[in-house]
């Protein structure tokens, strides 16, 4: 592939025959596949390495450049340091700054004891991480996803505390199926399921993409909220968390369809938080930045992707799904008392840039 450089986007490096093979081999050695890189396909390779916190060592850039130039697979790959973060090119602040401590998930036993939580998009990525944490903290999860195989695998891991529901959340009947699986009682709802667009600007977007993104990202969450809120009102309380996105906070993180859908979901969150304030029903949102989830990324639209790529250089780091689950489960829990209508950026500081 001509003119590929460390500043080229990750998607170009994966498309380069030799360098792409090296990258995939590194991921396999870490027990991962290239799907985890989906949110970062538009990032320059050198920035992905910088923000990876050591998961992709700095020496990898030189290795990939050499592989692309020679067409030869190296005998060995540089090893990532276990805890030391990748070096950055930021100026000396005048004080000593140590490497960030690695995050370790801290499960709170019994936090969801006796509670039933609906989680959509539960077969993979953030939804799977949320479902897993809730079960490990004593809750029962009604896990909703379109992937029957993914749900079966999750049920095998989590046992009887997981109630799988194979459903398309865009279908009106899906909400009834979820309520039936929950036996009519829902203490909390996490609307995690969502799809990306192809970064298309409005003059590039087609009706199929627009309608699909809005159906899944807005209509589906609305229908589930509409289904569970009456029961929450009758019970005197409940918690709903809508997963929005960095694209809900700015116009430069995605294409027209996805950005519109996530702004709409913020509006639904804010309106509902106000309408039900004082009833015990709390409705909040979490806005992730770049997360290694494996969410499908369509082929990029030429104009829009070139524009958004310029702004993605501000992404501080690529988070893991379990890190987002920590933010989401906090708002789903009773520890979030007195929080209503909040839009919590869980993006490593991207929204502060």
Protein Blocks (a to p, Z undefined) as FASTA:
>chain_A
ZZiafkbcfklmmmpmklmmmmmmmmmmnopafklmmmmmmpcfklmmmmnnomacfklm
mmmmmmmmnopacfbdcdddfklccddfbdcehiacdddddddddddehklgoiacddeh
klgcjllmmmmmmmmnopacddddfblklmmmmmmmnommbccddddfkbmklmmmmmmm
nnopafbdcdfbccddehiafklpcfklmmmmmmmmmmmmmmmmmmmmmmmmmnopacdd
ddfbfklmbcklbcfklmmmmmmmmmmmmmmmmmmgonlpacdddddddddehpacdddd
fklmmmmmmmmmmpmbdcdfklmmmmmmmmmpmklgoiahiacddehommmZZ
